[in-house]
């Protein structure tokens, strides 16, 4: 099996930087043992103008048979001879994906301490796989790879020998990909799609394959038009695992749908410079605003209430100032995705002590949530029916009583700026309401008065002079004179909440 990765460069940014990103020196030929053979990494060319890294996998046919059937369970051929005579030593398949994972571990993650800015930036890439098995032919190859940002997807069928022309077309293609992508994104795509195109795995598909698929597919699989086909084939059509993966991907789509509109707004381009640069996603701007507010509050122990898939927790964990982070969500599936995103099972002991995920409804009090410096309700309140808000209010402001509470919610006035959002529609089908700025301020002011907090308001995103920002944030601070009891005693606050 053979694959090459090429890039071009300039004197300022030489192509040989590829060696840093792959963590493999261009002047060396390196050899690695895998469970089914030997992988070699070498550079046929390495100059400032052009650099090519090659991955050659020598498969041990005997080891492959001993460890499991050559075609993998779920796709095993009928003839026993096929376990010994097959395309596994020659055509890129799940064996190549395993080799990539073993040899390019850091590159797949996008890690590069020597050149982090290069790892985070797109490269002019050319990837070639001379022999790729494709059940579905060249058309399926293009259907799976074209939506992923490649400028060129060339899948040229490999012809059969003339003596066997009556057998029809070969199922093998020579694949050439060209485009500007981050190296980690390109490698993750191939890691998933090589076994998908082959439609067979050389090993038993265990439940942990779902985690591998979700990690490698982060950022592209959930929105891929053929995500169902990819998921089904990658998991060898095991219905239970496929359903589990699709449910996780659906949560990704739901969580991101609130922010997709900001990326499609035409007027997000800076009119002064007329430079069509991609704007910072609203979700990122929201996390940055929350992080800044938590720093200003001096918070160290933080509750993420309605944490969903853990995007905010992931951001907080990167900052050592946050010593304890607790994520709470009513959805066990969302917490499962969050655990995968955070890689809790692989986290070191010191880091894992900083984070906890727990299931719970935010409309019920929980003694375990008392005593924290801050609580965050990011895009949560609008998902509750209005009659349930008093219960949430009491559980957070009356019972938990953190020193600081941050609440973000959409500003419905800004919706007219979304050209793709029909008039009168909310941004997400699960939103029970969306407030104007005046409505949000009125609600927040009443909550602050009832529970002994002061409140200030911060715009998140571009603050339009006519309709305000896309997201509005309220920063509640427990009044110093109120202490831990609040303006009213706990019994009075609870009675008011129940009456409401």
ChimeraX attribute file (.defattr): number of C-alpha atoms within 10 A of each C-alpha:
attribute: neighborCount
match mode: 1-to-1
recipient: residues
	/A:1	21
	/A:2	20
	/A:3	19
	/A:4	19
	/A:5	20
	/A:6	23
	/A:7	25
	/A:8	21
	/A:9	18
	/A:10	12
	/A:11	9
	/A:12	7
	/A:13	12
	/A:14	17
	/A:15	22
	/A:16	25
	/A:17	23
	/A:18	26
	/A:19	17
	/A:20	19
	/A:21	24
	/A:22	22
	/A:23	17
	/A:24	18
	/A:25	18
	/A:26	23
	/A:27	12
	/A:28	10
	/A:29	13
	/A:30	15
	/A:31	15
	/A:32	13
	/A:33	14
	/A:34	17
	/A:35	14
	/A:36	22
	/A:37	18
	/A:38	15
	/A:39	22
	/A:40	17
	/A:41	22
	/A:42	20
	/A:43	22
	/A:44	14
	/A:45	15
	/A:46	22
	/A:47	16
	/A:48	16
	/A:49	15
	/A:50	16
	/A:51	22
	/A:52	23
	/A:53	24
	/A:54	19
	/A:55	23
	/A:56	19
	/A:57	27
	/A:58	19
	/A:59	20
	/A:60	15
	/A:61	17
	/A:62	13
	/A:63	13
	/A:64	23
	/A:65	16
	/A:66	11
	/A:67	12
	/A:68	14
	/A:69	20
	/A:70	26
	/A:71	23
	/A:72	21
	/A:73	16
	/A:74	17
	/A:75	14
	/A:76	16
	/A:77	15
	/A:78	8
	/A:79	7
	/A:80	10
	/A:81	9
	/A:82	14
	/A:83	22
	/A:84	14
	/A:85	11
	/A:86	14
	/A:87	16
	/A:88	23
	/A:89	20
	/A:90	17
	/A:91	23
	/A:92	25
	/A:93	29
	/A:94	27
	/A:95	26
	/A:96	26
	/A:97	19
	/A:98	16
	/A:99	24
	/A:100	20
	/A:101	17
	/A:102	16
	/A:103	23
	/A:104	20
	/A:105	15
	/A:106	15
	/A:107	21
	/A:108	22
	/A:109	17
	/A:110	21
	/A:111	18
	/A:112	17
	/A:113	10
	/A:114	12
	/A:115	12
	/A:116	13
	/A:117	10
	/A:118	18
	/A:119	23
	/A:120	16
	/A:121	12
	/A:122	16
	/A:123	20
	/A:124	15
	/A:125	20
	/A:126	19
	/A:127	22
	/A:128	19
	/A:129	19
	/A:130	20
	/A:131	22
	/A:132	29
	/A:133	29
	/A:134	25
	/A:135	17
	/A:136	13
	/A:137	19
	/A:138	21
	/A:139	12
	/A:140	15
	/A:141	24
	/A:142	15
	/A:143	13
	/A:144	20
	/A:145	18
	/A:146	15
	/A:147	14
	/A:148	17
	/A:149	14
	/A:150	16
	/A:151	13
	/A:152	14
	/A:153	20
	/A:154	18
	/A:155	22
	/A:156	18
	/A:157	19
	/A:158	17
	/A:159	14
	/A:160	15
	/A:161	10
	/A:162	8
	/A:163	7
	/A:164	11
	/A:165	11
	/A:166	9
	/A:167	10
	/A:168	9
	/A:169	13
	/A:170	17
	/A:171	18
	/A:172	24
	/A:173	22
	/A:174	16
	/A:175	22
	/A:176	16
	/A:177	19
	/A:178	18
	/A:179	19
	/A:180	16
	/A:181	20
	/A:182	17
	/A:183	25
	/A:184	23
	/A:185	22
	/A:186	22
	/A:187	23
	/A:188	23
	/A:189	19
	/A:190	20
	/A:191	25
	/A:192	23
	/A:193	23
	/A:194	24
	/A:195	27
	/A:196	26
	/A:197	25
	/A:198	22
	/A:199	25
	/A:200	25
	/A:201	25
	/A:202	23
	/A:203	17
	/A:204	14
	/A:205	18
	/A:206	10
	/A:207	14
	/A:208	9
	/A:209	15
	/A:210	21
	/A:211	16
	/A:212	13
	/A:213	19
	/A:214	22
	/A:215	16
	/A:216	20
	/A:217	22
	/A:218	16
	/A:219	12
	/A:220	16
	/A:221	23
	/A:222	22
	/A:223	16
	/A:224	16
	/A:225	12
	/A:226	14
	/A:227	17
	/A:228	17
	/A:229	14
	/A:230	23
	/A:231	27
	/A:232	19
	/A:233	21
	/A:234	26
	/A:235	26
	/A:236	22
	/A:237	18
	/A:238	16
	/A:239	11
	/A:240	10
	/A:241	20
	/A:242	22
	/A:243	16
	/A:244	14
	/A:245	22
	/A:246	18
	/A:247	15
	/A:248	21
	/A:249	22
	/A:250	13
	/A:251	17
	/A:252	20
	/A:253	15
	/A:254	14
	/A:255	18
	/A:256	14
	/A:257	14
	/A:258	18
	/A:259	16
	/A:260	15
	/A:261	18
	/A:262	22
	/A:263	14
	/A:264	14
	/A:265	15
	/A:266	13
	/A:267	12
	/A:268	17
	/A:269	14
	/A:270	12
	/A:271	9
	/A:272	6
	/A:273	7
	/A:274	8
	/A:275	9
	/A:276	12
	/A:277	9
	/A:278	10
	/A:279	13
	/A:280	12
	/A:281	14
	/A:282	20
	/A:283	22
	/A:284	15
	/A:285	15
	/A:286	22
	/A:287	18
	/A:288	15
	/A:289	18
	/A:290	23
	/A:291	17
	/A:292	12
	/A:293	19
	/A:294	25
	/A:295	13
	/A:296	9
	/A:297	16
	/A:298	14
	/A:299	21
	/A:300	17
	/A:301	20
	/A:302	26
	/A:303	23
	/A:304	22
	/A:305	23
	/A:306	24
	/A:307	26
	/A:308	26
	/A:309	25
	/A:310	24
	/A:311	16
	/A:312	21
	/A:313	24
	/A:314	16
	/A:315	13
	/A:316	22
	/A:317	18
	/A:318	9
	/A:319	11
	/A:320	11
	/A:321	14
	/A:322	18
	/A:323	16
	/A:324	21
	/A:325	23
	/A:326	19
	/A:327	25
	/A:328	24
	/A:329	21
	/A:330	17
	/A:331	16
	/A:332	15
	/A:333	17
	/A:334	23
	/A:335	22
	/A:336	16
	/A:337	22
	/A:338	22
	/A:339	16
	/A:340	19
	/A:341	18
	/A:342	19
	/A:343	15
	/A:344	16
	/A:345	9
	/A:346	9
	/A:347	11
	/A:348	10
	/A:349	9
	/A:350	8
	/A:351	13
	/A:352	16
	/A:353	12
	/A:354	15
	/A:355	21
	/A:356	15
	/A:357	20
	/A:358	15
	/A:359	15
	/A:360	17
	/A:361	16
	/A:362	24
	/A:363	17
	/A:364	13
	/A:365	18
	/A:366	14
	/A:367	9
	/A:368	8
	/A:369	19
	/A:370	14
	/A:371	15
	/A:372	20
	/A:373	19
	/A:374	25
	/A:375	28
	/A:376	24
	/A:377	21
	/A:378	23
	/A:379	22
	/A:380	18
	/A:381	23
	/A:382	19
	/A:383	16
	/A:384	16
	/A:385	11
	/A:386	11
	/A:387	9
	/A:388	13
	/A:389	18
	/A:390	18
	/A:391	18
	/A:392	20
	/A:393	20
	/A:394	26
	/A:395	22
	/A:396	24
	/A:397	24
	/A:398	26
	/A:399	22
	/A:400	19
	/A:401	26
	/A:402	25
	/A:403	21
	/A:404	25
	/A:405	25
	/A:406	21
	/A:407	19
	/A:408	25
	/A:409	24
	/A:410	28
	/A:411	23
	/A:412	22
	/A:413	17
	/A:414	18
	/A:415	22
	/A:416	14
	/A:417	17
	/A:418	19
	/A:419	14
	/A:420	13
	/A:421	15
	/A:422	11
	/A:423	10
	/A:424	9
	/A:425	13
	/A:426	17
	/A:427	20
	/A:428	18
	/A:429	11
	/A:430	11
	/A:431	18
	/A:432	13
	/A:433	16
	/A:434	21
	/A:435	16
	/A:436	17
	/A:437	21
	/A:438	10
	/A:439	12
	/A:440	19
	/A:441	18
	/A:442	11
	/A:443	11
	/A:444	20
	/A:445	17
	/A:446	12
	/A:447	20
	/A:448	19
	/A:449	14
	/A:450	19
	/A:451	24
	/A:452	24
	/A:453	26
	/A:454	18
	/A:455	21
	/A:456	13
	/A:457	17
	/A:458	15
	/A:459	18
	/A:460	24
	/A:461	20
	/A:462	13
	/A:463	15
	/A:464	12
	/A:465	7
	/A:466	8
	/A:467	16
	/A:468	19
	/A:469	22
	/A:470	22
	/A:471	24
	/A:472	25
	/A:473	27
	/A:474	21
	/A:475	21
	/A:476	25
	/A:477	20
	/A:478	21
	/A:479	18
	/A:480	12
	/A:481	11
	/A:482	13
	/A:483	11
	/A:484	15
	/A:485	14
	/A:486	21
	/A:487	18
	/A:488	15
	/A:489	12
	/A:490	15
	/A:491	10
	/A:492	12
	/A:493	19
	/A:494	18
	/A:495	11
	/A:496	13
	/A:497	18
	/A:498	10
	/A:499	8
	/A:500	11
